[in-house]
């Protein structure tokens, strides 16, 4: 008996010490989520391209709060519904008492192509429309998604989409391993079962934002009403419901040789009929799919959603500090929808003092056109006094009971205290011309006359930025110049229907060999 008892004790000991099978726990979604969107590196506000949700190059920091149950022993926690463009190496999970053993991105998303591919050798149903009637027949998929769709029925092998009937595959179930939601999983090892609230933070590609301004001149010509939007774009397969939303202005340095591609649910399923072309209207057709009912991300056409209207006191984005960057927080929670574009108000200021200035660039004896500018001071006592993110600016002028667009420009990021200057349009009422009035025999100097005319029935402010090519310098100017941004500037008022002149000499700088 003793040997039997000893054997039983040994078996019990081995069973007790044997590792338990890992348990899997799924977290279907977060209880709360925050999305902070950063602009694409190298963003240029002068490039007025519309957002294409499938080609967004910005990124977001997503922070989620989730309550999970950690199983005793080894376990797998599945965080379902993370962003499809997640950078898994950036994911951080805090709040786990015993830490994380490993992280995995379960990226095999449910799509027509992956569903067909995973169903190879599995039973499906073929649905045809023959003479206006729907006919179904059991079949087994016998080919992969890169060639003709070949299935086997009781009567033999057939190729779909090679006849005149409309054909579709009806899947009886979703094969194991496919998921309708991008999922990040972690491995845990806990001595006891615990219910904890954790924070999951990660970076994800496929987001973007920009600011857009509308300036409407008042009849006095000296003030303007300034309104601004923040446009949010989400090109990801995941929507973030009721999210705390923020955007960050400024140039963030990121070095990443391979940013990865956001998960899009896989490439489309496209079948090629192997039959001769004369048997078909063409040689390439998409095979329709009838999938079992389940939740899938809606990746239809982009939709623009406006969440604030122009009113006396609209809800506006609130500015905060983030180191040397500027953070703008949407004051109410909002949904950052998959493949969607949304707009929220940034600011609404009335009667902001502005200066209308005509400017020209003069280099040696060449003028480069006169342009109309709108200039303001980003100070609180001048009606502004908040950091302005880069963006496009549309300028309107009153026209009877309506208003007319007079030009569009852009601004770069402007800090408080900086001058804001917007190039609106080329001028046809104010013109500049440079004439040569004299030169010496060896060409070492030349006298020039800059003439500026104003065809408006009112006086205007004019500024000329004067620069010279290397090896030349300016002398004997007939008016005093000032220095601005490292350049000589001639600032003058031109009377109504009048003209002004500036004389100066360009002198070649002699070099000692």
C-alpha positions as CSV (number, residue, x, y, z in Angstrom):
1,X,0.0,0.0,0.0
2,X,2.8,2.3,0.8
3,X,4.1,2.4,-2.8
4,X,0.6,3.2,-4.0
5,X,0.2,6.0,-1.5
6,X,3.6,7.4,-2.3
7,X,2.7,7.3,-6.0
8,X,-0.7,9.1,-5.3
9,X,1.1,11.7,-3.3
10,X,3.7,12.2,-6.0
11,X,0.9,12.7,-8.6
12,X,-0.9,15.2,-6.4
13,X,2.3,17.1,-5.9
14,X,3.0,17.2,-9.6
15,X,-0.6,18.3,-10.4
16,X,-0.4,21.0,-7.8
17,X,2.9,22.3,-9.2
18,X,1.9,22.1,-12.8
19,X,1.2,25.5,-14.5
20,X,-2.4,26.3,-14.9
21,X,-3.8,27.0,-18.4
22,X,-3.8,30.7,-19.1
23,X,-7.2,32.3,-18.9
24,X,-8.4,34.9,-21.3
25,X,-10.3,38.0,-20.2
26,X,-11.7,40.5,-22.7
27,X,-12.3,44.2,-22.1
28,X,-14.8,45.2,-24.9
29,X,-14.2,48.9,-24.5
30,X,-13.1,51.8,-22.2
31,X,-15.2,53.4,-19.6
32,X,-13.7,56.8,-20.5
33,X,-11.2,57.9,-23.2
34,X,-9.2,61.0,-24.0
35,X,-7.8,61.8,-27.4
36,X,-5.0,64.3,-28.0
37,X,-4.4,65.0,-31.7
38,X,-1.0,66.2,-33.0
39,X,-0.6,67.7,-36.5
40,X,1.4,65.9,-39.2
41,X,5.2,66.7,-39.1
42,X,6.1,69.6,-41.4
43,X,2.5,70.9,-41.5
44,X,2.3,73.9,-43.9
45,X,-0.7,76.2,-43.4
46,X,-0.2,77.7,-46.9
47,X,-1.0,74.2,-48.4
48,X,-4.8,74.4,-48.4
49,X,-5.5,70.7,-49.2
50,X,-8.7,69.2,-47.8
51,X,-8.4,66.3,-45.4
52,X,-8.6,62.8,-47.0
53,X,-9.4,60.5,-44.1
54,X,-7.6,57.6,-45.7
55,X,-4.3,59.6,-46.0
56,X,-3.9,61.4,-42.7
57,X,-0.3,61.7,-41.5
58,X,-0.9,63.2,-38.0
59,X,-1.1,61.1,-34.9
60,X,-2.9,61.0,-31.6
61,X,-2.2,60.1,-28.0
62,X,-5.1,57.9,-26.7
63,X,-5.6,57.4,-23.0
64,X,-8.3,55.0,-21.8
65,X,-9.7,54.0,-18.4
66,X,-10.8,50.3,-18.2
67,X,-12.0,48.1,-15.4
68,X,-10.8,44.5,-15.8
69,X,-10.6,41.3,-13.8
70,X,-7.1,39.8,-13.6
71,X,-7.3,36.0,-13.3
72,X,-5.2,34.1,-10.8
73,X,-2.1,32.6,-12.4
74,X,-1.2,33.3,-16.0
75,X,-3.8,35.2,-18.0
76,X,-4.4,37.1,-21.2
77,X,-6.1,40.5,-21.1
78,X,-7.6,41.6,-24.4
79,X,-8.2,45.3,-24.8
80,X,-10.7,45.4,-27.7
81,X,-11.5,48.6,-29.7
82,X,-8.1,50.2,-29.6
83,X,-7.1,52.4,-32.6
84,X,-6.3,50.5,-35.7
85,X,-3.2,52.7,-36.3
86,X,-1.8,51.9,-32.8
87,X,1.9,51.8,-32.3
88,X,2.1,48.8,-29.9
89,X,5.6,49.7,-28.8
90,X,4.2,52.9,-27.4
91,X,1.5,51.3,-25.3
92,X,1.7,51.7,-21.5
93,X,-0.6,50.0,-19.0
94,X,-0.6,51.4,-15.5
95,X,-2.5,50.1,-12.5
96,X,-1.6,46.4,-12.8
97,X,-0.4,45.2,-9.4
98,X,2.0,42.7,-10.9
99,X,3.0,44.3,-14.1
100,X,2.9,43.0,-17.7
101,X,4.7,39.9,-19.0
102,X,4.3,40.8,-22.7
103,X,2.2,42.8,-25.2
104,X,0.7,41.7,-28.5
105,X,-1.2,43.5,-31.3
106,X,-3.9,41.2,-32.6
107,X,-4.1,42.8,-36.0
108,X,-6.0,40.2,-38.1
109,X,-9.2,42.3,-38.6
110,X,-12.4,41.0,-40.1
111,X,-12.7,42.0,-43.8
112,X,-14.1,40.4,-47.0
113,X,-10.6,39.3,-47.9
114,X,-9.6,37.9,-44.5
115,X,-13.0,36.2,-44.1
116,X,-12.6,34.4,-47.4
117,X,-9.0,33.5,-46.8
118,X,-9.7,32.0,-43.3
119,X,-12.7,30.1,-44.7
120,X,-10.5,28.0,-47.1
121,X,-11.7,24.4,-46.7
122,X,-14.7,25.4,-44.6
123,X,-18.4,24.9,-45.6
124,X,-20.2,28.0,-46.9
125,X,-23.4,28.7,-48.8
126,X,-23.5,29.9,-52.4
127,X,-26.4,32.2,-53.1
128,X,-27.4,32.8,-56.8
129,X,-30.1,34.8,-58.4
130,X,-31.6,32.8,-61.3
131,X,-34.5,34.1,-63.3
132,X,-35.3,36.6,-60.5
133,X,-35.3,33.9,-57.8
134,X,-32.7,33.4,-55.0
135,X,-31.2,29.9,-55.0
136,X,-28.9,28.6,-52.2
137,X,-26.5,25.6,-52.3
138,X,-24.0,24.3,-49.8
139,X,-20.3,24.4,-50.9
140,X,-16.7,24.3,-49.7
141,X,-14.1,27.0,-50.6
142,X,-11.2,25.4,-52.4
143,X,-9.1,28.3,-53.5
144,X,-7.3,31.3,-51.8
145,X,-8.2,35.0,-52.3
146,X,-5.5,35.7,-54.9
147,X,-7.1,33.8,-57.9
148,X,-10.4,32.6,-59.2
149,X,-13.1,31.8,-56.5
150,X,-13.3,28.1,-56.8
151,X,-15.8,26.2,-54.6
152,X,-16.8,22.6,-54.5
153,X,-20.5,21.5,-54.5
154,X,-22.2,18.2,-54.7
155,X,-22.1,18.4,-58.5
156,X,-18.4,19.2,-58.7
157,X,-16.1,22.2,-58.8
158,X,-17.3,25.6,-60.1
159,X,-15.8,29.1,-60.4
160,X,-17.9,31.9,-59.1
161,X,-18.4,35.2,-60.9
162,X,-18.0,33.4,-64.3
163,X,-21.6,33.2,-65.3
164,X,-24.5,35.6,-65.9
165,X,-26.1,35.0,-62.5
166,X,-25.4,37.3,-59.5
167,X,-23.5,35.2,-56.9
168,X,-22.5,35.7,-53.3
169,X,-20.9,33.7,-50.5
170,X,-22.9,33.4,-47.3
171,X,-20.6,32.5,-44.4
172,X,-22.1,30.4,-41.7
173,X,-19.7,31.6,-39.0
174,X,-16.7,33.8,-38.4
175,X,-13.5,31.7,-38.4
176,X,-11.4,31.7,-35.2
177,X,-8.8,34.4,-34.9
178,X,-10.7,37.2,-36.8
179,X,-11.9,40.2,-34.9
180,X,-14.1,43.1,-35.9
181,X,-12.1,45.4,-33.6
182,X,-8.4,46.1,-33.4
183,X,-7.2,44.4,-30.2
184,X,-4.1,44.8,-27.9
185,X,-3.5,41.9,-25.6
186,X,-1.2,41.6,-22.6
187,X,0.0,38.6,-20.6
188,X,-0.3,38.8,-16.8
189,X,0.8,36.5,-13.9
190,X,-1.1,37.2,-10.7
191,X,-1.1,35.2,-7.4
192,X,-4.8,35.9,-6.9
193,X,-7.8,37.1,-8.9
194,X,-8.1,40.9,-8.8
195,X,-10.6,43.5,-10.1
196,X,-8.7,46.7,-10.9
197,X,-9.0,49.9,-12.9
198,X,-6.1,50.4,-15.3
199,X,-5.0,53.2,-17.6
200,X,-4.0,52.3,-21.2
201,X,-2.1,55.0,-23.1
202,X,-0.7,54.7,-26.7
203,X,0.2,56.6,-29.8
204,X,-1.7,56.0,-33.0
205,X,-1.4,57.2,-36.6
206,X,-4.2,58.3,-38.9
207,X,-5.4,61.6,-37.3
208,X,-5.1,65.3,-38.1
209,X,-6.3,68.7,-37.1
210,X,-6.1,72.3,-38.4
211,X,-7.3,75.7,-37.6
212,X,-9.4,77.9,-40.0
213,X,-10.1,81.6,-39.6
214,X,-12.7,83.9,-41.0
215,X,-12.1,87.7,-40.8
216,X,-14.9,90.0,-41.7
217,X,-13.9,93.7,-42.1
218,X,-16.2,96.3,-40.5
219,X,-17.4,99.3,-42.4
220,X,-14.8,101.6,-40.7
221,X,-12.0,99.7,-42.4
222,X,-10.0,99.7,-39.2
223,X,-11.5,96.7,-37.3
224,X,-12.6,93.2,-38.1
225,X,-14.6,90.4,-36.6
226,X,-12.5,87.3,-36.2
227,X,-13.9,83.8,-36.0
228,X,-12.0,80.5,-36.0
229,X,-12.7,76.8,-36.2
230,X,-10.7,73.7,-35.2
231,X,-11.2,70.8,-37.6
232,X,-10.6,67.3,-36.3
233,X,-10.1,64.3,-38.6
234,X,-10.0,60.6,-37.7
235,X,-9.0,58.2,-40.4
236,X,-8.9,55.2,-38.1
237,X,-11.3,52.3,-38.1
238,X,-12.1,53.0,-34.5
239,X,-14.5,55.6,-33.2
240,X,-13.9,57.2,-29.8
241,X,-17.3,57.8,-28.2
242,X,-17.8,60.7,-25.7
243,X,-14.1,61.4,-25.6
244,X,-12.2,64.2,-23.9
245,X,-10.6,65.8,-26.9
246,X,-7.6,68.0,-27.2
247,X,-5.3,69.3,-30.0
248,X,-1.7,70.4,-29.7
249,X,-0.1,73.3,-31.7
250,X,3.6,73.5,-32.3
251,X,6.4,71.4,-33.9
252,X,6.8,68.1,-32.0
253,X,10.0,66.3,-32.8
254,X,9.5,62.6,-33.6
255,X,12.1,60.3,-35.1
256,X,10.6,57.2,-36.6
257,X,11.9,55.5,-39.7
258,X,8.8,53.3,-40.0
259,X,5.6,54.7,-38.7
260,X,3.6,51.7,-39.8
261,X,0.3,51.6,-41.6
262,X,-3.0,52.0,-39.8
263,X,-5.1,48.8,-39.8
264,X,-7.8,49.3,-42.4
265,X,-9.5,45.9,-42.2
266,X,-7.4,44.4,-45.0
267,X,-7.3,44.9,-48.8
268,X,-10.5,44.4,-50.7
269,X,-11.5,41.0,-52.0
270,X,-11.3,40.9,-55.8
271,X,-11.7,37.7,-57.8
272,X,-10.6,37.1,-61.4
273,X,-12.6,34.7,-63.5
274,X,-10.3,32.2,-65.2
275,X,-12.8,31.7,-68.0
276,X,-12.2,33.2,-71.4
277,X,-13.2,37.0,-71.6
278,X,-15.9,36.3,-74.1
279,X,-17.8,34.3,-71.4
280,X,-17.9,37.4,-69.3
281,X,-18.5,41.1,-69.8
282,X,-14.9,41.6,-68.4
283,X,-12.2,39.8,-66.6
284,X,-12.3,41.5,-63.2
285,X,-15.3,41.7,-60.9
286,X,-15.7,42.1,-57.1
287,X,-17.3,39.1,-55.4
288,X,-20.1,40.2,-53.0
289,X,-20.1,38.9,-49.4
290,X,-23.0,38.1,-47.1
291,X,-21.4,37.9,-43.7
292,X,-23.0,36.7,-40.4
293,X,-24.4,39.6,-38.4
294,X,-21.9,41.2,-36.1
295,X,-20.6,44.6,-35.1
296,X,-18.1,46.1,-37.6
297,X,-16.6,49.5,-37.9
298,X,-18.3,51.8,-40.4
299,X,-15.7,52.9,-42.9
300,X,-17.9,54.7,-45.3
301,X,-17.5,58.1,-46.9
302,X,-16.1,60.9,-44.7
303,X,-18.7,63.0,-43.0
304,X,-18.2,66.5,-41.8
305,X,-20.0,67.2,-38.5
306,X,-20.3,70.8,-37.2
307,X,-20.7,70.9,-33.4
308,X,-20.9,74.6,-32.8
309,X,-22.8,77.4,-34.5
310,X,-22.0,81.1,-34.8
311,X,-23.7,82.8,-32.0
312,X,-23.1,85.6,-29.5
313,X,-21.2,83.3,-27.1
314,X,-20.5,79.9,-28.7
315,X,-18.8,77.2,-26.7
316,X,-15.1,77.5,-27.6
317,X,-11.9,75.5,-27.3
318,X,-9.9,76.4,-24.2
319,X,-6.2,77.1,-24.4
320,X,-3.7,75.6,-22.0
321,X,0.1,75.4,-21.7
322,X,2.0,72.2,-22.6
323,X,5.7,73.0,-22.1
324,X,6.7,75.1,-25.1
325,X,3.6,73.9,-27.0
326,X,0.0,75.0,-26.8
327,X,-2.8,72.7,-26.0
328,X,-6.4,73.5,-26.9
329,X,-9.1,71.6,-25.0
330,X,-12.6,71.0,-26.3
331,X,-14.7,72.0,-23.2
332,X,-17.3,69.3,-23.7
333,X,-16.9,65.6,-24.4
334,X,-17.4,64.7,-28.1
335,X,-17.3,61.7,-30.4
336,X,-14.2,61.5,-32.6
337,X,-15.9,59.3,-35.2
338,X,-14.2,56.7,-37.4
339,X,-13.4,58.1,-40.9
340,X,-15.1,61.4,-39.8
341,X,-14.4,65.1,-39.8
342,X,-15.7,67.4,-37.1
343,X,-15.5,71.1,-36.4
344,X,-15.6,72.9,-33.1
345,X,-15.3,76.7,-32.4
346,X,-11.8,78.0,-31.4
347,X,-12.5,81.7,-30.9
348,X,-15.0,84.5,-31.7
349,X,-13.7,88.1,-31.3
350,X,-15.5,91.3,-32.5
351,X,-14.0,94.6,-33.5
352,X,-10.3,93.5,-33.5
353,X,-8.1,96.5,-34.5
354,X,-6.4,95.8,-37.8
355,X,-4.2,97.7,-40.2
356,X,-4.6,97.3,-44.0
357,X,-1.2,97.6,-45.5
358,X,0.1,97.4,-49.1
359,X,3.5,95.8,-49.4
360,X,6.0,95.2,-52.1
361,X,9.4,93.4,-52.3
362,X,12.1,95.3,-54.2
363,X,15.4,93.5,-55.0
364,X,18.0,95.5,-56.8
365,X,16.1,96.9,-59.8
366,X,13.3,94.4,-59.8
367,X,9.8,94.7,-58.2
368,X,7.8,91.6,-57.4
369,X,4.3,93.0,-57.2
370,X,2.2,94.8,-54.6
371,X,0.1,92.7,-52.2
372,X,-2.7,93.6,-49.8
373,X,-2.0,92.6,-46.2
374,X,-4.1,92.5,-43.0
375,X,-2.1,93.1,-39.9
376,X,-3.0,92.8,-36.2
377,X,-1.2,92.7,-32.9
378,X,-1.7,89.5,-30.8
379,X,-2.2,91.3,-27.5
380,X,-5.2,91.4,-25.1
381,X,-5.4,95.2,-25.3
382,X,-5.7,94.8,-29.1
383,X,-8.6,92.4,-29.0
384,X,-6.6,89.1,-29.1
385,X,-4.1,88.0,-26.6
386,X,-4.1,84.2,-27.1
387,X,-1.8,81.8,-28.9
388,X,-3.1,81.4,-32.5
389,X,-2.4,78.0,-34.2
390,X,-1.4,78.0,-37.8
391,X,-4.1,77.9,-40.4
392,X,-5.9,79.3,-43.4
393,X,-7.6,82.7,-43.2
394,X,-10.5,83.9,-45.4
395,X,-11.1,87.6,-45.4
396,X,-14.5,89.1,-46.2
397,X,-15.7,92.7,-46.7
398,X,-19.2,94.1,-46.3
399,X,-21.2,94.3,-49.5
400,X,-24.6,95.8,-48.9
401,X,-26.5,93.4,-46.7
402,X,-24.1,90.6,-47.4
403,X,-20.4,90.2,-47.6
404,X,-17.9,89.3,-50.3
405,X,-14.6,87.4,-50.2
406,X,-11.7,89.6,-51.0
407,X,-8.8,87.2,-50.4
408,X,-7.4,84.2,-48.6
409,X,-4.1,83.7,-46.9
410,X,-2.5,81.8,-44.0
411,X,-0.7,82.4,-40.7
412,X,2.0,80.3,-38.9
413,X,1.7,79.6,-35.2
414,X,1.6,82.9,-33.4
415,X,2.5,83.4,-29.7
416,X,0.9,86.1,-27.6
417,X,2.6,89.4,-28.2
418,X,3.6,88.6,-31.8
419,X,2.5,90.5,-34.9
420,X,0.0,88.7,-37.1
421,X,0.2,89.4,-40.8
422,X,-1.9,87.9,-43.5
423,X,-1.3,88.2,-47.2
424,X,-4.7,88.6,-48.7
425,X,-4.4,89.2,-52.5
426,X,-2.4,91.0,-55.2
427,X,-3.3,94.6,-55.6
428,X,-4.6,96.2,-58.8
429,X,-5.1,99.7,-57.3
430,X,-1.6,100.2,-55.9
431,X,1.4,99.7,-58.2
432,X,5.2,100.0,-57.8
433,X,7.7,100.5,-60.6
434,X,11.5,100.9,-60.5
435,X,13.3,103.0,-63.1
436,X,17.1,103.4,-63.7
437,X,17.8,107.2,-63.8
438,X,21.6,107.1,-64.1
439,X,24.8,105.0,-64.1
440,X,28.5,105.5,-64.3
441,X,30.7,104.3,-67.2
442,X,32.1,101.2,-65.5
443,X,28.8,100.1,-64.1
444,X,30.0,100.3,-60.5
445,X,26.9,102.2,-59.4
446,X,23.4,103.0,-60.6
447,X,20.7,105.5,-59.5
448,X,17.2,104.1,-59.2
449,X,13.7,105.7,-58.7
450,X,10.9,103.7,-57.0
451,X,7.5,105.1,-57.9
452,X,4.4,103.9,-56.2
453,X,0.9,105.0,-57.3
454,X,-2.5,104.7,-55.5
455,X,-5.7,104.6,-57.7
456,X,-7.9,104.3,-54.6
457,X,-10.1,107.4,-53.7
458,X,-8.6,107.2,-50.2
459,X,-5.1,107.2,-48.8
460,X,-3.3,103.9,-48.1
461,X,-0.3,102.7,-46.1
462,X,2.5,101.3,-48.2
463,X,5.7,99.4,-47.2
464,X,8.6,98.4,-49.5
465,X,11.1,95.8,-48.3
466,X,14.4,96.7,-50.0
467,X,17.1,94.1,-50.5
468,X,20.2,94.0,-52.6
469,X,22.1,91.1,-54.3
470,X,25.4,90.0,-52.8
471,X,28.2,92.4,-53.8
472,X,25.9,95.5,-53.8
473,X,24.9,98.0,-51.2
474,X,22.4,100.8,-51.0
475,X,23.3,104.5,-50.5
476,X,21.9,108.0,-50.9
477,X,18.3,107.1,-50.1
478,X,15.9,110.1,-50.4
479,X,13.8,109.0,-47.3
480,X,14.6,107.5,-44.0
481,X,14.4,103.7,-43.8
482,X,13.6,101.5,-40.8
483,X,14.8,98.0,-40.0
484,X,12.2,95.2,-39.6
485,X,12.9,91.5,-39.4
486,X,16.5,92.1,-40.6
487,X,15.5,94.1,-43.7
488,X,15.3,97.8,-44.7
489,X,11.7,99.0,-45.0
490,X,10.4,102.2,-46.5
491,X,7.0,102.9,-44.8
492,X,4.9,105.8,-46.2
493,X,1.3,106.9,-46.7
494,X,0.2,107.4,-50.3
495,X,-2.5,110.1,-50.8
496,X,-5.8,109.3,-52.6
497,X,-5.2,109.0,-56.3
498,X,-1.6,110.1,-55.7
499,X,1.9,108.8,-55.8
500,X,5.2,108.8,-53.8
501,X,8.8,108.4,-54.9
502,X,12.0,107.0,-53.4
503,X,15.4,107.7,-54.9
504,X,18.5,105.7,-54.0
505,X,21.8,104.5,-55.4
506,X,23.0,100.9,-55.7
507,X,26.8,100.7,-55.3
508,X,29.0,97.7,-56.2
509,X,31.3,96.7,-53.4
510,X,34.9,96.6,-54.5
511,X,36.9,93.6,-53.5
512,X,40.6,93.7,-52.8
513,X,42.3,90.8,-54.6
